Amino acid sequence: MSARTDVSWRKKAINSLGKKQPQYILDIATGTGDMAIRAAKMLHPKQVVGVDISTQMLAEGRKK
């Protein structure tokens, strides 16, 4: 639906955190965890936590 524009804005958002070198990241409303997963790969923090009200979305995210 988004024509993959979500991929570019995720990268931009995570790149904006790069200079701060966060060691802990909390992704609220993580859905299937795409943002949390990309942040972990790009920034290599000590811990990334994703939370969401939908257990079904979190279950899909765990598969990734």
Secondary structure as GFF3:
##gff-version 3
##sequence-region A 1 64
A	DSSP	alpha_helix	5	18	.	.	.	ID=ss1
A	DSSP	beta_strand	24	28	.	.	.	ID=ss2
A	DSSP	alpha_helix	34	43	.	.	.	ID=ss3
A	DSSP	beta_strand	47	51	.	.	.	ID=ss4
A	DSSP	alpha_helix	55	63	.	.	.	ID=ss5
###
